[in-house]
Amino acid sequence: MPKIVENVFLDLDYTIVDFDISHAQAIAAVAKECGPEFAETFAGWFQTTLEGRRIRGDDWTKVPGGRQKFEAIAAAFHVELGTGKYLPWSRQLGAVYAQEALGLPVDRAQAEHIGNFYWKRLASNVVVYPDAQKFLKRLRAAGIQFHIFTGSDSHLQWQDGTWVYDPEYSRQVKAERIQPLTGLGLQPASITIGDPIDKPHPEFYEAMMRNATAAAGKPIDPSTAITIGDSHEADVSAPLSSLGFRAGYWLKPGQPSARIDERSMSVGSLNEIPIN
């Protein structure tokens, strides 16, 4: 009798990796490098960006500065890049935002350095959630492959007076954050990173399935695959609708489990998810 679940697709940050801990350590390092006021402004930029992108409906109460500040940050990114492309997680542009907000001279080469400095400190302090470690070990014991699908970190480089977005460079830098999983014996079968096409674009999920199929060495039956992540749209509803997976689980730590529809539900822990 075939397994109920043969492949599990997992988001990275806030699902496997405790991003808050790593982020706090990176911000503390920025405070030592650039001063506490700069670090606080930089962290505030990130929090507004993060919570603004988590919005479902029209409740902006959890977004620092509300909708107006969120939209101002997004507009500034478009102006800064001059391409119409939106790279929401670019810490390089976050550093430019902090410089401008504090009335400092805008030094984009320095902003690139600060963004890179932040990511290096974060990558050196990757923390895996305890329930994620247990869940991934359960998958390995059951012979179930797991695949990571994660958004771009939007890395930019300041070269010859302009911002350059090189998808391959951005992808490689993000991949460095995933390497510590290998040291824990938690090697994913495949990794898909959102450079240059990110979640929730359908082409991202098509790439995800190509990568997973190549890793498996055979076609993947969507009816035996599940998807898990902290974003309802990007990690659950979009892949379910695009790929026809068996089920999707929206991770909401510490909250009671709840059925969303016939194929998806929210769970308070990864260990609540059935795999056989």
Beta strands, then each sheet from edge to edge (+ up, - down):
strand 1: 7-10
strand 2: 145-150
strand 3: 157-159
strand 4: 162-164
strand 5: 190-193
strand 6: 225-229
strand 7: 247-251
strand 8: 258-261
strand 9: 264-267
sheet 1: 5+ 2+ 1+ 6+ 7+ 9+ 8-
sheet 2: 3+ 4-
end
